[in-house]
Amino acid sequence: MYKLIAIDMDGTLLNDHHEVTAEVRHALQKAKANGVKIVLCTGRPLGGVRRYLEDLQLNEEEDYVIAYNGALVQNTYTNEVVSELSIRYQDVKELYALSLQLQTPMHFFDTERLYTPNRDISKYTVLESYLTQVPLRFCTLNELSENIVIPKAMYIDEPEKLNKTIESIPEDVKQKYTLVRSAPYYYEILHPQASKGNAVRQLAEFLGIQQEEVMSIGDNENDLTMIEFAGCGVAMGNAVQKVKEIANFQTRTNNEHGVAYAINELVFAK
């Protein structure tokens, strides 16, 4: 019996209209009623998850969330932090200098806002603010407090341009951070120990849940580590090929209630 199901949001839990379908909602409620921990595990900031936690009643006692691609693990009822990993002000300065060199826009989060140091604000920064419902602020680095807590930064651009940027990132930068592509136009930069896989592992250990009792469901490259960690890794039907190759099970797409299908087949059909 699986005791913890970690579920990515965009492209997984949510359909292409950013909705949780009735079928998925019912499967989550049924699993939770049977004692399974349902944990949203997302690249979104915490502010971009709260309305879904409330809507799905995943903010009750002993409920947890993983946000910022694993940089934050938190109890959604008490706000107790299980794990928090952030990058520093100096990191953002260096990453911004590199973004200028690579001619690639960037933005970054603190715990409350999305910031961009680019006066010409990228449409993908605007999209991120819209999807997550996190306030957006233009801010030069000189205006920031050097004590700012930054869960993640992101390089953003048209997919083909971002491909070239990724190829041009120096090796020492790749060694210094966790770098992961969460969408064709988003490349995320996190603390070197931050990943969805590490976050799911830490939460499972915190809760006394064994690795083989964990299921992870995802669709994109930032989900690879949690799918590799889980006793059962599930790839969405719309997942990228890398995810499908390592998954133990492939479900239907996010527009075909794939999360519900996986839970019904793997938790309740047996």
N, C-alpha and C positions, 0 to 999 in steps of 0.2 A: 504493500500500500504506500503510495506517495504521500508524504506529510507536508511538503512544501512545493508549490508551483510558482516559479519565477516567470513573469510574463512581460515581454517587451510591449511598448504601446504603439507607436506609429508603424503602420504596416503589419501589425500583429493583433493586438487587442482591438485597435480601431480600424474601421473600414476606411475607404478612400474619402469618405465624407467626415472623417474624424469622429465617428459615432461608435458606441458600443451597441451592437445589435441585441435584440431581445433574446435570441438564442444563446449568445455569449453570456449575457447577463444571467440567464437562468442557470447555465452550467457553472458559473462562478459561485452563485448563491448555493447551489446544491453541493458543490465541493466544500465550501466553507462550512455549511451545515453538518457535513460529515467529518469535520475536524481538520480539514486540509488548510494550511496557511496559503493564502493567495497574496503574492507579493508583486506589485508592479515594479518592474526593473527597467528603467528608462534613461535615455540621455537627456531628457527634459530636466529643467530646473524644478525645484520643489514647488514653486509657485505655479508651474504649468501642469502639476499633477493633482493639486488639492481638490479641484472641482470633481475630478473623476473618483478620487478616494471617497469623497462625500457621497456622490451619486451611487457608488457601488457598495457603500457601507463598509469600506476598508479602513475606516478611521476609528474603530472600536478598540477596546482593551486587547492587548497582545497582537495588534496589527502593525505591520511594518512596510516601509517603502524603501526602494533603492533609487536614488536620483543622480543626475550628473554623470551618467555612465559608470556608476560605482564609486564616485567620490564621496557620497553621503549615504549612510544607512541609518534610518531613524524610525523610532516608534511613532506611529501616526496619531496615537491617543495622548501619550504623555510628552511627546517631542524629545524623549531621551535619545541621545545620539549613541549608536552602537559603534560606528566608525566614521571618521571624517578625514579626508585627505585633500589638501589644497596646494596650489602653486602660489608663489610669492610675487610681490610687486616687481622685484627685479627680473623675475622670469618673464612677466608680461612686457617689460621694457625691451628685453632682448628679443622676444617673439615679435614684437611690433617692428623693431628695426629690421628683422629678417623679412617680415611681410612687405615692408617698403622695398627692400632689395629684390624680392620676388614679384613685386607689383601685384600683390594679392590682398584683398581686404581682410580684415579680421574683426572679431568682436569677442567679448568675454563677459562672464557673470560674476557678481558677488551673490550673497544670499537673498537679495531683494530685487536687483535690477539687471538688465542687459545693457552693457556699455559698448560704444564704438568710438575709437579714436579717429575714424575716417570722416572728414567733413562731407564728402560725397558718400552718403550712406547707401550701402549695398541693398538691393531689393531682397537679398536673402537674409540680411539682418532684420529688415522689416517683417519678412515672413516669419522668422523665428520669434520675434516679439508677438506677432499676431497669433501664431499657433499655441504658444505657451502662455499667452496673456500676462507676460512679464513686462513691466514698463521699460521703455527704451530711452537711453540718454546718450547724447553725444558728449564726450568728455576727453580732453587732452590728458595725457599721462601726468602732466605736471599738476593737474587739478585733483588727482587721486591721493588719498591717504596712503602712505607707505605701509600701513598696517592692514590694508584691505585683505579680506579672505576671498580667494578666487578659486572656486571649484573646478572651473575649466575655461579654456580659451578655444577659439575656433578660427581656422582659415576657411574662407568662403569664396566661391566663385562659380562661374559656369563650369559644368563638368569637365569639358575638354581642357580648359585653362587650369582647373584644379589638378587634373592629372599631371600636367607639366610642373606645377608647383610642388606636388608631392615628390616627384622624381628629383627635384632640385634641392630638397631639404638636406642640409649637411648631415653627415653620419653622426657627428657628436650630438646634434639636436635629437636625432632618432634614439640615441642611447640614453638621453637625459629624461625623456618623457614617455608616457604611454600615448601613442598616436593611433587614431582609429577613424575610419571613414564611416559615418553614420547615415549618410545620404549622398547621392551623386554630387551635391554641391556643398557638403559640409565635411570638414576634416577637423577632428577634435583633438585637443592637446590637454593632457591631464598629468597629475602626479604620477611618477613612474610605477607606483604600486596600485594605482586606481584602475580597476576594470570591473565589468559586470561579474566575471567569473570569481574574482577575489571577493567581491562584495557578497555574492550568494554563498560562497564558502564560509565567510566570516559570520554571516547571519545564521547559517545552518549550525555551525559550531556553537554559537551563542544560545541557540534554541535546543541544542542537544539532538539535532536531526542528522542522521547518517547520509553520506553522499548518495548511496543507492536509493534513498527515500526522497530525492530531489528530482523534479522535472523542470526543465527550462524550455521556453518557447520563444522563438525569435525569427527574424527575417533578414537581418543585415550584418555587415562585418563586425559591428560593435557588439553583436550578440554571440560571436564565436566562442569567447572564453567561457561564458556561462553554459553554453550548449556542450562544450567539451567537458566541463566540470560535472554536469548533472548525471545522475544515474540513468536518466532518459532525456536525451536532447531532441527537441522537436523542431523541425524546419517547417515554416509556413509554405504553402503551395506557391506563393509569390516571392519566396526567399531567393537571395543571390546564390549562385552555384556553390560558392565556398561553404555556405551554411548547409546546403543540401548534402554535400559530400561527407560532412562529419556527423550529421544527425543520425539518431537511431530510428527515427520515425518521421515521415512526411505527412502533414495534414493538408487540409484544403486552404484556399487563399483567405486573406483577411476580408474579402468581399463575399466569401462563402462560409462565414462563421467558423473559420479554421480552428480557433481556440476552443470553441464548444465541441467540435468534432474530436479534437485530440483528447480533451478531458473525458468525454463520453466513451471513447474507444479504449483509453489507457487506464482510466481510473474506475469507471463503472461497468464496462462491458465484461470485466473479468470477475 
